[in-house]
Amino acid sequence: MTIEAIDFGRLYRDHLAMSARTRKSASAWDARAAGMAAKALGSRYAEEFVARMDLTGAASLLDVGCGPGTIALAVAHRLRQVVGLDYSAAMLEAMREQAAARGLAQVQTLHRAWEDDWSDVPVCDIAVASRSSTVEDMAAALAKLDAHARQRVYLTHLVGGHFTDPQVQDVVGRRLHTVPDYIYVVNILHRMGIHPSLSYLTQESRLAGAPDFDEFARRVAWSMGGLDEDETARLRDWYARATPAQRTGQPMRWALISWEK
């Protein structure tokens, strides 16, 4: 068998099914909107992402899975039109509030998911999908993203397949199957005739900065789809003995995948 015979889109879907990972509901993201807006804007991750973007000749940007506007609002002052698309209404409200506070009248929002009809989504010079591309059908999502960009596309996808530090999973006593990581994206794009550029961003662990055990456990439960009483007890016992560095865990790595049109 040669690589040309491999259906990476199907492999991605099969791997995602094996991971048994379910998409967070819109209401779950709604509940986190205020907290994410407070800490995401101006983060080191956002600064590094934006630093690697080329906005030359661009007047418009579409940000898919925009959240509170982490990427879009960081570059909006350089553009005439910015469209944030997300399936969380509260995230979009947070983005609009931040845009208004900065006097960015060119920012608009669309309440849509990856899987929805995008017939009314404008084609923009730049399309972005930052940490929002763990979707059910990667090939379909990439085709949509590419079709809505005139000049360039930028997306980040997880490296390594774990949203929760494996050490913490071992402490809890439940190892999660990996989710499909960035290499699927690269190979699906190759089959589409797209040869992207690739670099990497590092983000502090999602457990970093938790002020106490309750918040630490809440973050672990969010990433692992909940914790039962025994798992919480094991985590509490470990937390009491762990050093601050052990609690923080390993940083997350993201592949920044980009291409020109």
NUDODO-17215 format. One record per residue: residue number from 1; x, y, z of N, C-alpha, C in turn; chain; residue in one letter. Coordinates in steps of 0.05 Angstrom, whole numbers, plus 5000, padded with zeros to 4 digits. Atoms other than C-alpha are relative to their C-alpha. Layout:
BEGIN
(atom NUM; (X; Y; Z); (X; Y; Z); (X; Y; Z); "A"; "a")
...
// end
This chain:
BEGIN
(atom 1; (5017; 4976; 5000); (5000; 5000; 5000); (5018; 5025; 5000); "A"; "m")
(atom 2; (4986; 4975; 5000); (5024; 5070; 4985); (4984; 5021; 5015); "A"; "t")
(atom 3; (5014; 4980; 4984); (5006; 5134; 5022); (4977; 5011; 4985); "A"; "i")
(atom 4; (5022; 4990; 5016); (4962; 5155; 4964); (4974; 4984; 5004); "A"; "e")
(atom 5; (5024; 5017; 4996); (4915; 5097; 4981); (4987; 5004; 5027); "A"; "a")
(atom 6; (5011; 4997; 4972); (4904; 5119; 5053); (4980; 5022; 5001); "A"; "i")
(atom 7; (5021; 4979; 4997); (4840; 5156; 5068); (5003; 5012; 5028); "A"; "d")
(atom 8; (4994; 4989; 4974); (4864; 5201; 5124); (4975; 5013; 5013); "A"; "f")
(atom 9; (5025; 4990; 4989); (4795; 5232; 5131); (4985; 4978; 5015); "A"; "g")
(atom 10; (5013; 5022; 4986); (4766; 5164; 5149); (5016; 4992; 5024); "A"; "r")
(atom 11; (4983; 5007; 4977); (4825; 5148; 5194); (4995; 5019; 5023); "A"; "l")
(atom 12; (5005; 4980; 4979); (4813; 5213; 5231); (4973; 4994; 5014); "A"; "y")
(atom 13; (5026; 5006; 4988); (4739; 5196; 5241); (5001; 4975; 5018); "A"; "r")
(atom 14; (4998; 5025; 4984); (4756; 5126; 5265); (5015; 5005; 5026); "A"; "d")
(atom 15; (4985; 4994; 4976); (4808; 5153; 5314); (4984; 5016; 5020); "A"; "h")
(atom 16; (5017; 4984; 4982); (4760; 5205; 5341); (4979; 4983; 5013); "A"; "l")
(atom 17; (5019; 5018; 4988); (4708; 5151; 5352); (5012; 4982; 5022); "A"; "a")
(atom 18; (4986; 5015; 4980); (4758; 5109; 5390); (5006; 5016; 5025); "A"; "m")
(atom 19; (4995; 4984; 4977); (4773; 5167; 5435); (4976; 5004; 5018); "A"; "s")
(atom 20; (5025; 4997; 4986); (4700; 5169; 5456); (4997; 5028; 5011); "A"; "a")
(atom 21; (5002; 4972; 4992); (4707; 5244; 5462); (4975; 5013; 4989); "A"; "r")
(atom 22; (5024; 4987; 5009); (4642; 5282; 5459); (5004; 5031; 5001); "A"; "t")
(atom 23; (4997; 4971; 5001); (4638; 5355; 5439); (4986; 5013; 5023); "A"; "r")
(atom 24; (5012; 4985; 4979); (4625; 5403; 5496); (4975; 5015; 4989); "A"; "k")
(atom 25; (5024; 4986; 5008); (4555; 5432; 5493); (5004; 5030; 4999); "A"; "s")
(atom 26; (4999; 4970; 5001); (4543; 5505; 5476); (4997; 5011; 5028); "A"; "a")
(atom 27; (5005; 4990; 4973); (4517; 5515; 5546); (5025; 4997; 5018); "A"; "s")
(atom 28; (4976; 5004; 4984); (4581; 5487; 5576); (5020; 5022; 4994); "A"; "a")
(atom 29; (4982; 4978; 5008); (4622; 5538; 5536); (4989; 5027; 5009); "A"; "w")
(atom 30; (5012; 4975; 4991); (4572; 5592; 5554); (5008; 5006; 5029); "A"; "d")
(atom 31; (4994; 4997; 4971); (4587; 5580; 5628); (5029; 5009; 5004); "A"; "a")
(atom 32; (4971; 4993; 4997); (4662; 5591; 5615); (5007; 5026; 4986); "A"; "r")
(atom 33; (4993; 4978; 5017); (4657; 5652; 5571); (5013; 5023; 5015); "A"; "a")
(atom 34; (4989; 4977; 4986); (4669; 5706; 5623); (5028; 4995; 5010); "A"; "a")
(atom 35; (4973; 5006; 4991); (4729; 5671; 5653); (5021; 4999; 4978); "A"; "g")
(atom 36; (4982; 5002; 5022); (4760; 5657; 5586); (5006; 5027; 4988); "A"; "m")
(atom 37; (4996; 4973; 5011); (4750; 5728; 5562); (5020; 5016; 5017); "A"; "a")
(atom 38; (4983; 4985; 4982); (4786; 5754; 5624); (5030; 4993; 4997); "A"; "a")
(atom 39; (4972; 5008; 5001); (4849; 5713; 5614); (5011; 4994; 4973); "A"; "k")
(atom 40; (4990; 5008; 5027); (4853; 5695; 5540); (5011; 5024; 4984); "A"; "a")
(atom 41; (4991; 4977; 5016); (4860; 5765; 5510); (5027; 5010; 5010); "A"; "l")
(atom 42; (4974; 4991; 4992); (4932; 5785; 5509); (5018; 4978; 5011); "A"; "g")
(atom 43; (4984; 5022; 4989); (4957; 5716; 5528); (5025; 4996; 4983); "A"; "s")
(atom 44; (4975; 5006; 5015); (5026; 5692; 5507); (4994; 4983; 4975); "A"; "r")
(atom 45; (5008; 5016; 5023); (4993; 5640; 5461); (4990; 5018; 4978); "A"; "y")
(atom 46; (5011; 4982; 5020); (4954; 5695; 5426); (5021; 5017; 4987); "A"; "a")
(atom 47; (4979; 4983; 5010); (5015; 5739; 5419); (5018; 4984; 4980); "A"; "e")
(atom 48; (4983; 5016; 5018); (5056; 5682; 5387); (4984; 4993; 4975); "A"; "e")
(atom 49; (5017; 5006; 5024); (4998; 5663; 5341); (5000; 5024; 4981); "A"; "f")
(atom 50; (5002; 4976; 5016); (4989; 5734; 5317); (5027; 5008; 4987); "A"; "v")
(atom 51; (4973; 4993; 5011); (5064; 5745; 5308); (5007; 4984; 4975); "A"; "a")
(atom 52; (4994; 5017; 5023); (5065; 5689; 5257); (4980; 5003; 4977); "A"; "r")
(atom 53; (5019; 4995; 5021); (5007; 5715; 5216); (5010; 5021; 4981); "A"; "m")
(atom 54; (4994; 4980; 5020); (5017; 5753; 5151); (4974; 5013; 4991); "A"; "d")
(atom 55; (5025; 4986; 5007); (4963; 5805; 5142); (5004; 5019; 4976); "A"; "l")
(atom 56; (4994; 4983; 5023); (4995; 5838; 5081); (4978; 4998; 4980); "A"; "t")
(atom 57; (5021; 4999; 5021); (4941; 5860; 5033); (4972; 4991; 5010); "A"; "g")
(atom 58; (5026; 5010; 4989); (4885; 5834; 5079); (4983; 5022; 5011); "A"; "a")
(atom 59; (5019; 4981; 4988); (4823; 5874; 5097); (4979; 4987; 5017); "A"; "a")
(atom 60; (5021; 5013; 4985); (4779; 5821; 5127); (5010; 4973; 5011); "A"; "s")
(atom 61; (4992; 5024; 4987); (4784; 5761; 5173); (4976; 4985; 5011); "A"; "l")
(atom 62; (5020; 5018; 4988); (4739; 5702; 5192); (5014; 4983; 5021); "A"; "l")
(atom 63; (4989; 5016; 4978); (4753; 5670; 5260); (4980; 4979; 5008); "A"; "d")
(atom 64; (5018; 5022; 4995); (4720; 5602; 5266); (5006; 4987; 5027); "A"; "v")
(atom 65; (4996; 5008; 4973); (4709; 5579; 5337); (5015; 5021; 5016); "A"; "g")
(atom 66; (4985; 4976; 4991); (4729; 5649; 5358); (5001; 5003; 5030); "A"; "c")
(atom 67; (5001; 4996; 4971); (4711; 5642; 5432); (4995; 5029; 5006); "A"; "g")
(atom 68; (5005; 4972; 4993); (4715; 5711; 5465); (5016; 5019; 4982); "A"; "p")
(atom 69; (4985; 4983; 5019); (4757; 5737; 5406); (5030; 5001; 5005); "A"; "g")
(atom 70; (4972; 5001; 4992); (4826; 5715; 5429); (5019; 5009; 4977); "A"; "t")
(atom 71; (4983; 4994; 5023); (4857; 5720; 5359); (4988; 5024; 4985); "A"; "i")
(atom 72; (5013; 4980; 5017); (4807; 5763; 5321); (5003; 5028; 5011); "A"; "a")
(atom 73; (4999; 4973; 4988); (4807; 5822; 5369); (5029; 5010; 5001); "A"; "l")
(atom 74; (4972; 4992; 4998); (4883; 5822; 5372); (5010; 5013; 4974); "A"; "a")
(atom 75; (4992; 4989; 5026); (4887; 5840; 5298); (4978; 5018; 4987); "A"; "v")
(atom 76; (5023; 4986; 5011); (4820; 5875; 5287); (5007; 5029; 4992); "A"; "a")
(atom 77; (4993; 4972; 5005); (4851; 5945; 5289); (5015; 5003; 4973); "A"; "h")
(atom 78; (4986; 4999; 5025); (4889; 5927; 5225); (4982; 4992; 4976); "A"; "r")
(atom 79; (5019; 5011; 5021); (4827; 5904; 5186); (4975; 5017; 4999); "A"; "l")
(atom 80; (5025; 4986; 5004); (4763; 5933; 5158); (4975; 4984; 5008); "A"; "r")
(atom 81; (5022; 5018; 4993); (4719; 5872; 5172); (5011; 4976; 5016); "A"; "q")
(atom 82; (4993; 5023; 4985); (4725; 5819; 5226); (4974; 4985; 5007); "A"; "v")
(atom 83; (5023; 5016; 4994); (4675; 5762; 5233); (5008; 4977; 5019); "A"; "v")
(atom 84; (4996; 5021; 4981); (4674; 5717; 5294); (4977; 4980; 4999); "A"; "g")
(atom 85; (5020; 5022; 5002); (4638; 5650; 5287); (5004; 4980; 5022); "A"; "l")
(atom 86; (4998; 5019; 4978); (4622; 5606; 5346); (4972; 4989; 5006); "A"; "d")
(atom 87; (5026; 5012; 4993); (4566; 5559; 5371); (4992; 5007; 5029); "A"; "y")
(atom 88; (5006; 4991; 4973); (4569; 5590; 5441); (4991; 5029; 4999); "A"; "s")
(atom 89; (5011; 4973; 5000); (4524; 5651; 5446); (5014; 5018; 5020); "A"; "a")
(atom 90; (4987; 4984; 4980); (4558; 5674; 5509); (5029; 5008; 4992); "A"; "a")
(atom 91; (4973; 4993; 5011); (4627; 5672; 5476); (4998; 5023; 4981); "A"; "m")
(atom 92; (5004; 4978; 5020); (4601; 5716; 5420); (4993; 5026; 5014); "A"; "l")
(atom 93; (5007; 4976; 4985); (4571; 5764; 5470); (5025; 5012; 5013); "A"; "e")
(atom 94; (4975; 4990; 4988); (4638; 5768; 5506); (5018; 5013; 4979); "A"; "a")
(atom 95; (4985; 4988; 5022); (4671; 5782; 5439); (4990; 5028; 4993); "A"; "m")
(atom 96; (5012; 4974; 5007); (4622; 5838; 5423); (5006; 5021; 5022); "A"; "r")
(atom 97; (4995; 4982; 4978); (4632; 5869; 5492); (5029; 5010; 4999); "A"; "e")
(atom 98; (4972; 4992; 5002); (4708; 5868; 5484); (5004; 5019; 4976); "A"; "q")
(atom 99; (4997; 4984; 5024); (4702; 5897; 5414); (4989; 5029; 5005); "A"; "a")
(atom 100; (5011; 4974; 4993); (4657; 5954; 5439); (5018; 5015; 5018); "A"; "a")
(atom 101; (4982; 4987; 4981); (4704; 5969; 5496); (5025; 5011; 4986); "A"; "a")
(atom 102; (4976; 4991; 5015); (4761; 5977; 5445); (4993; 5018; 4977); "A"; "r")
(atom 103; (5008; 4983; 5022); (4720; 6017; 5396); (5003; 4988; 4973); "A"; "g")
(atom 104; (4996; 5015; 5024); (4723; 5963; 5343); (4973; 4995; 4987); "A"; "l")
(atom 105; (5027; 5002; 5012); (4659; 5976; 5303); (5000; 4981; 4976); "A"; "a")
(atom 106; (4999; 5018; 5023); (4682; 5931; 5246); (4997; 4970; 5007); "A"; "q")
(atom 107; (5003; 5027; 4991); (4672; 5868; 5288); (4971; 4991; 5000); "A"; "v")
(atom 108; (5027; 5011; 4999); (4610; 5825; 5277); (5002; 4970; 5007); "A"; "q")
(atom 109; (5000; 5028; 4991); (4590; 5756; 5301); (4979; 4984; 4986); "A"; "t")
(atom 110; (5019; 5019; 5012); (4554; 5695; 5273); (4998; 4976; 5018); "A"; "l")
(atom 111; (5005; 5023; 4982); (4522; 5641; 5317); (4998; 4975; 4983); "A"; "h")
(atom 112; (4999; 5024; 5017); (4543; 5579; 5278); (5020; 4980; 5012); "A"; "r")
(atom 113; (4981; 5022; 4994); (4578; 5512; 5288); (5014; 4992; 4974); "A"; "a")
(atom 114; (4986; 5010; 5024); (4627; 5478; 5241); (4981; 4985; 4982); "A"; "w")
(atom 115; (5017; 5018; 5015); (4573; 5430; 5219); (4975; 5015; 4988); "A"; "e")
(atom 116; (5024; 4985; 5010); (4520; 5484; 5204); (5003; 5008; 4971); "A"; "d")
(atom 117; (5000; 4988; 5026); (4501; 5514; 5138); (5015; 5027; 5001); "A"; "d")
(atom 118; (4983; 4976; 5001); (4553; 5568; 5121); (4994; 5018; 4976); "A"; "w")
(atom 119; (5006; 4985; 5024); (4517; 5597; 5061); (5000; 5030; 5004); "A"; "s")
(atom 120; (4999; 4971; 4994); (4513; 5665; 5095); (5025; 5009; 5013); "A"; "d")
(atom 121; (4974; 4993; 4988); (4584; 5664; 5123); (5017; 5013; 4978); "A"; "v")
(atom 122; (4985; 4986; 5021); (4625; 5715; 5085); (5027; 4988; 4995); "A"; "p")
(atom 123; (4973; 5007; 5008); (4688; 5696; 5047); (5018; 5024; 5007); "A"; "v")
(atom 124; (4982; 4978; 4991); (4745; 5736; 5078); (5029; 4995; 4990); "A"; "c")
(atom 125; (4972; 5003; 5009); (4818; 5749; 5061); (5015; 4979; 5016); "A"; "d")
(atom 126; (4986; 5018; 4981); (4842; 5710; 5122); (4979; 4983; 5014); "A"; "i")
(atom 127; (5017; 5017; 4983); (4809; 5650; 5156); (5017; 4988; 5022); "A"; "a")
(atom 128; (4986; 5010; 4977); (4830; 5628; 5225); (4983; 4980; 5015); "A"; "v")
(atom 129; (5013; 5018; 4982); (4813; 5569; 5269); (5020; 4993; 5022); "A"; "a")
(atom 130; (4980; 5003; 4979); (4851; 5573; 5334); (4989; 4981; 5022); "A"; "s")
(atom 131; (5006; 5020; 4979); (4846; 5511; 5380); (4970; 4992; 4998); "A"; "r")
(atom 132; (5029; 5005; 5003); (4776; 5498; 5352); (4994; 4978; 4980); "A"; "s")
(atom 133; (5004; 5018; 5022); (4787; 5443; 5301); (4998; 4970; 5006); "A"; "s")
(atom 134; (5006; 5028; 4993); (4772; 5379; 5339); (4971; 4995; 4992); "A"; "t")
(atom 135; (5027; 5002; 5011); (4712; 5366; 5295); (4994; 4972; 4992); "A"; "v")
(atom 136; (5008; 5027; 5008); (4673; 5305; 5273); (5011; 4992; 4973); "A"; "e")
(atom 137; (4991; 5006; 5027); (4693; 5309; 5200); (5021; 5020; 4992); "A"; "d")
(atom 138; (4978; 4982; 5004); (4761; 5340; 5191); (5002; 5008; 4970); "A"; "m")
(atom 139; (4997; 4994; 5028); (4762; 5336; 5115); (4979; 5021; 4992); "A"; "a")
(atom 140; (5021; 4981; 5006); (4695; 5373; 5110); (5006; 5027; 5012); "A"; "a")
(atom 141; (4994; 4975; 4987); (4717; 5425; 5160); (5022; 5015; 4986); "A"; "a")
(atom 142; (4978; 4987; 5015); (4782; 5439; 5123); (4991; 5011; 4973); "A"; "l")
(atom 143; (5011; 4990; 5026); (4745; 5446; 5057); (4984; 5025; 5004); "A"; "a")
(atom 144; (5015; 4976; 4994); (4698; 5496; 5089); (5018; 5024; 5006); "A"; "k")
(atom 145; (4982; 4979; 4992); (4754; 5536; 5120); (5015; 5011; 4975); "A"; "l")
(atom 146; (4985; 4992; 5024); (4794; 5537; 5055); (4982; 5016; 4981); "A"; "d")
(atom 147; (5018; 4987; 5018); (4733; 5558; 5015); (4992; 5028; 5009); "A"; "a")
(atom 148; (5008; 4974; 4989); (4721; 5618; 5061); (5024; 5019; 5003); "A"; "h")
(atom 149; (4977; 4983; 5000); (4791; 5647; 5052); (5009; 5007; 4972); "A"; "a")
(atom 150; (4990; 4992; 5026); (4816; 5688; 4994); (5031; 4998; 4998); "A"; "r")
(atom 151; (4971; 4997; 5001); (4889; 5695; 5014); (5015; 4979; 5017); "A"; "q")
(atom 152; (4985; 5017; 4982); (4912; 5654; 5074); (4982; 4987; 5021); "A"; "r")
(atom 153; (5014; 5014; 4978); (4889; 5604; 5127); (5020; 4994; 5022); "A"; "v")
(atom 154; (4984; 5007; 4977); (4916; 5594; 5197); (4983; 4984; 5019); "A"; "y")
(atom 155; (5014; 5015; 4980); (4895; 5540; 5245); (5020; 4987; 5019); "A"; "l")
(atom 156; (4984; 5015; 4981); (4923; 5507; 5307); (4985; 4975; 5008); "A"; "t")
(atom 157; (5011; 5026; 4992); (4912; 5434; 5325); (5019; 4987; 5020); "A"; "h")
(atom 158; (4985; 5011; 4978); (4935; 5395; 5385); (5022; 4981; 4991); "A"; "l")
(atom 159; (4978; 5018; 5004); (5002; 5359; 5385); (4999; 4979; 5023); "A"; "v")
(atom 160; (4998; 5021; 4980); (5004; 5292; 5421); (4974; 4987; 5008); "A"; "g")
(atom 161; (5025; 5013; 4995); (4930; 5278; 5429); (4989; 5000; 5028); "A"; "g")
(atom 162; (5010; 4999; 4973); (4921; 5294; 5503); (4993; 5028; 5008); "A"; "h")
(atom 163; (5007; 4974; 4988); (4882; 5353; 5532); (5006; 5000; 5030); "A"; "f")
(atom 164; (4994; 5003; 4972); (4896; 5327; 5602); (5027; 4987; 5003); "A"; "t")
(atom 165; (4974; 5011; 4996); (4967; 5314; 5626); (4998; 4970; 5007); "A"; "d")
(atom 166; (5001; 5028; 4994); (4978; 5238; 5624); (5006; 4992; 5029); "A"; "p")
(atom 167; (4993; 5005; 4972); (5009; 5240; 5694); (4975; 5003; 5017); "A"; "q")
(atom 168; (5024; 4995; 4985); (4944; 5269; 5721); (4980; 4978; 4995); "A"; "v")
(atom 169; (5018; 5022; 5007); (4904; 5216; 5684); (5008; 4975; 5016); "A"; "q")
(atom 170; (4991; 5023; 4985); (4947; 5162; 5718); (4993; 5003; 5030); "A"; "d")
(atom 171; (5007; 4995; 4972); (4935; 5195; 5786); (4970; 4994; 5004); "A"; "v")
(atom 172; (5029; 5005; 4998); (4860; 5193; 5774); (4994; 4971; 4997); "A"; "v")
(atom 173; (5005; 5028; 5004); (4866; 5121; 5751); (4984; 4994; 4976); "A"; "g")
(atom 174; (5015; 5004; 5024); (4835; 5129; 5683); (5014; 5013; 4977); "A"; "r")
(atom 175; (4986; 4990; 5023); (4876; 5136; 5620); (4981; 5004; 4977); "A"; "r")
(atom 176; (5018; 4993; 5023); (4839; 5170; 5563); (5015; 4993; 4974); "A"; "l")
(atom 177; (4988; 5004; 5027); (4850; 5149; 5491); (5006; 5027; 4988); "A"; "h")
(atom 178; (4993; 4975; 5013); (4885; 5202; 5451); (4979; 5008; 4980); "A"; "t")
(atom 179; (5016; 4989; 5022); (4846; 5247; 5404); (5018; 5003; 4976); "A"; "v")
(atom 180; (4983; 4996; 5023); (4870; 5255; 5333); (5016; 5025; 5001); "A"; "p")
(atom 181; (4983; 4975; 4998); (4929; 5303; 5332); (5005; 5012; 4972); "A"; "d")
(atom 182; (4996; 4983; 5024); (4955; 5351; 5279); (5008; 4986; 4975); "A"; "y")
(atom 183; (4989; 5013; 5024); (4987; 5300; 5233); (4978; 4992; 4981); "A"; "i")
(atom 184; (5023; 5006; 5018); (4918; 5281; 5207); (4994; 5024; 4983); "A"; "y")
(atom 185; (5006; 4976; 5015); (4906; 5353; 5187); (5019; 5004; 4977); "A"; "v")
(atom 186; (4980; 4996; 5021); (4971; 5357; 5149); (4996; 4980; 4977); "A"; "v")
(atom 187; (5004; 5020; 5020); (4957; 5292; 5112); (4974; 5004; 4984); "A"; "n")
(atom 188; (5025; 4995; 5014); (4885; 5310; 5095); (5004; 5024; 4981); "A"; "i")
(atom 189; (4994; 4977; 5017); (4909; 5377; 5068); (5017; 4991; 4976); "A"; "l")
(atom 190; (4984; 5010; 5022); (4961; 5340; 5026); (4983; 4986; 4979); "A"; "h")
(atom 191; (5018; 5013; 5019); (4906; 5298; 4995); (4982; 5020; 4986); "A"; "r")
(atom 192; (5015; 4978; 5013); (4869; 5363; 4980); (5017; 5016; 4980); "A"; "m")
(atom 193; (4982; 4985; 5018); (4930; 5387; 4941); (5011; 5025; 5013); "A"; "g")
(atom 194; (4990; 4977; 4985); (4949; 5437; 4996); (5025; 4991; 5015); "A"; "i")
(atom 195; (4974; 5006; 4987); (5021; 5438; 5022); (5006; 5022; 5020); "A"; "h")
(atom 196; (4999; 4978; 4980); (5019; 5478; 5087); (5028; 5004; 5012); "A"; "p")
(atom 197; (4977; 4995; 4983); (5073; 5510; 5128); (4993; 4991; 5028); "A"; "s")
(atom 198; (5005; 5011; 4974); (5082; 5482; 5198); (5020; 5011; 5020); "A"; "l")
(atom 199; (4983; 4992; 4978); (5108; 5510; 5263); (4985; 4992; 5026); "A"; "s")
(atom 200; (5012; 5010; 4975); (5093; 5499; 5337); (4998; 5023; 5020); "A"; "y")
(atom 201; (5004; 4981; 4978); (5065; 5540; 5395); (4998; 4984; 5026); "A"; "l")
(atom 202; (5002; 5013; 4974); (5071; 5523; 5468); (4982; 5017; 5018); "A"; "t")
(atom 203; (5019; 4987; 4982); (5016; 5539; 5517); (5003; 4988; 5028); "A"; "q")
(atom 204; (5000; 5010; 4972); (5018; 5533; 5593); (4978; 4980; 5004); "A"; "e")
(atom 205; (5021; 5020; 4993); (4980; 5473; 5620); (4975; 5014; 5010); "A"; "s")
(atom 206; (5025; 4989; 4990); (4907; 5486; 5633); (4997; 4998; 5030); "A"; "r")
(atom 207; (5001; 5002; 4970); (4920; 5466; 5705); (5017; 5021; 5014); "A"; "l")
(atom 208; (4982; 4980; 4989); (4971; 5521; 5715); (4983; 5023; 5013); "A"; "a")
(atom 209; (5013; 4977; 4988); (4949; 5576; 5763); (4975; 4994; 5016); "A"; "g")
(atom 210; (5024; 5006; 4984); (4893; 5538; 5797); (5006; 5007; 5029); "A"; "a")
(atom 211; (4993; 4990; 4974); (4890; 5572; 5865); (4996; 4980; 5023); "A"; "p")
(atom 212; (5005; 5020; 4979); (4865; 5512; 5905); (4991; 4974; 4988); "A"; "d")
(atom 213; (5007; 5026; 5010); (4844; 5440; 5900); (4973; 5000; 4985); "A"; "f")
(atom 214; (5026; 5000; 5013); (4772; 5454; 5883); (5001; 5010; 4971); "A"; "d")
(atom 215; (4997; 4990; 5027); (4791; 5495; 5822); (5016; 4980; 4983); "A"; "e")
(atom 216; (4983; 5020; 5014); (4845; 5444; 5803); (4982; 4977; 4991); "A"; "f")
(atom 217; (5017; 5023; 5007); (4794; 5387; 5806); (4979; 5008; 4980); "A"; "a")
(atom 218; (5020; 4991; 5020); (4743; 5428; 5767); (5012; 4999; 4972); "A"; "r")
(atom 219; (4986; 4999; 5027); (4794; 5437; 5710); (5005; 4972; 4990); "A"; "r")
(atom 220; (4995; 5028; 5008); (4812; 5363; 5711); (4974; 4987; 4991); "A"; "v")
(atom 221; (5026; 5011; 5008); (4739; 5344; 5709); (4990; 5010; 4973); "A"; "a")
(atom 222; (5008; 4989; 5026); (4726; 5390; 5651); (5014; 4986; 4977); "A"; "w")
(atom 223; (4984; 5013; 5021); (4782; 5358; 5610); (4994; 4971; 4998); "A"; "s")
(atom 224; (5004; 5029; 5000); (4765; 5287; 5630); (4971; 4991; 4998); "A"; "m")
(atom 225; (5028; 5007; 5002); (4690; 5290; 5623); (4987; 4992; 5026); "A"; "g")
(atom 226; (5011; 5005; 4973); (4677; 5288; 5698); (5018; 4982; 5017); "A"; "g")
(atom 227; (4985; 5017; 4982); (4706; 5254; 5759); (4980; 4988; 5020); "A"; "l")
(atom 228; (5017; 5012; 4979); (4672; 5204; 5806); (5013; 5004; 5027); "A"; "d")
(atom 229; (4991; 4995; 4973); (4681; 5203; 5881); (5028; 4988; 5005); "A"; "e")
(atom 230; (4974; 5014; 4996); (4739; 5153; 5881); (5022; 5015; 4985); "A"; "d")
(atom 231; (4981; 4985; 5016); (4775; 5191; 5826); (5007; 5027; 5013); "A"; "e")
(atom 232; (4995; 4975; 4986); (4767; 5256; 5863); (5017; 4996; 5025); "A"; "t")
(atom 233; (4985; 5006; 4976); (4794; 5225; 5927); (5029; 4994; 4993); "A"; "a")
(atom 234; (4972; 5005; 5008); (4856; 5199; 5891); (5014; 5025; 4992); "A"; "r")
(atom 235; (4988; 4975; 5009); (4867; 5266; 5859); (5006; 5018; 5024); "A"; "l")
(atom 236; (4996; 4983; 4977); (4859; 5302; 5926); (5025; 4991; 5016); "A"; "r")
(atom 237; (4977; 5010; 4985); (4910; 5256; 5960); (5026; 5007; 4986); "A"; "d")
(atom 238; (4976; 4993; 5015); (4961; 5267; 5904); (5005; 5030; 5001); "A"; "w")
(atom 239; (4998; 4971; 5000); (4948; 5342; 5903); (5014; 5010; 5026); "A"; "y")
(atom 240; (4989; 4992; 4974); (4965; 5347; 5977); (5030; 4995; 5002); "A"; "a")
(atom 241; (4972; 5007; 4999); (5033; 5315; 5965); (5017; 5012; 4977); "A"; "r")
(atom 242; (4985; 4991; 5024); (5051; 5344; 5897); (5012; 5027; 5003); "A"; "a")
(atom 243; (4987; 4973; 5000); (5098; 5402; 5885); (4984; 5018; 4980); "A"; "t")
(atom 244; (5014; 4982; 5019); (5072; 5464; 5848); (5007; 4993; 4971); "A"; "p")
(atom 245; (4992; 5008; 5027); (5111; 5441; 5786); (4985; 4975; 4991); "A"; "a")
(atom 246; (5015; 5025; 5007); (5078; 5372; 5788); (4971; 5006; 4995); "A"; "q")
(atom 247; (5028; 4993; 5004); (5009; 5404; 5795); (4996; 5014; 4973); "A"; "r")
(atom 248; (5003; 4986; 5025); (5021; 5448; 5735); (5002; 4981; 4976); "A"; "t")
(atom 249; (4998; 5020; 5021); (5042; 5390; 5692); (5015; 5010; 4975); "A"; "g")
(atom 250; (4986; 4994; 5024); (5070; 5390; 5622); (4985; 5021; 4984); "A"; "q")
(atom 251; (5014; 4981; 5017); (5055; 5449; 5575); (4987; 4986; 4976); "A"; "p")
(atom 252; (5013; 5010; 5024); (5009; 5438; 5516); (5014; 5011; 4976); "A"; "m")
(atom 253; (4988; 4991; 5025); (5037; 5441; 5446); (4978; 5000; 4978); "A"; "r")
(atom 254; (5018; 4997; 5023); (4998; 5464; 5385); (5015; 5003; 4974); "A"; "w")
(atom 255; (4989; 4996; 5027); (5016; 5457; 5312); (4985; 5023; 4987); "A"; "a")
(atom 256; (5011; 4978; 5016); (5005; 5522; 5274); (5003; 4992; 4971); "A"; "l")
(atom 257; (5001; 5009; 5028); (4985; 5500; 5204); (4989; 5022; 4983); "A"; "i")
(atom 258; (5008; 4977; 5017); (4980; 5553; 5150); (5005; 4995; 4971); "A"; "s")
(atom 259; (4995; 5002; 5029); (4975; 5559; 5075); (4990; 5024; 4986); "A"; "w")
(atom 260; (5007; 4978; 5018); (4970; 5609; 5020); (4980; 4990; 4979); "A"; "e")
(atom 261; (5019; 5007; 5021); (4913; 5610; 4970); (5011; 5006; 4972); "A"; "k")
// end
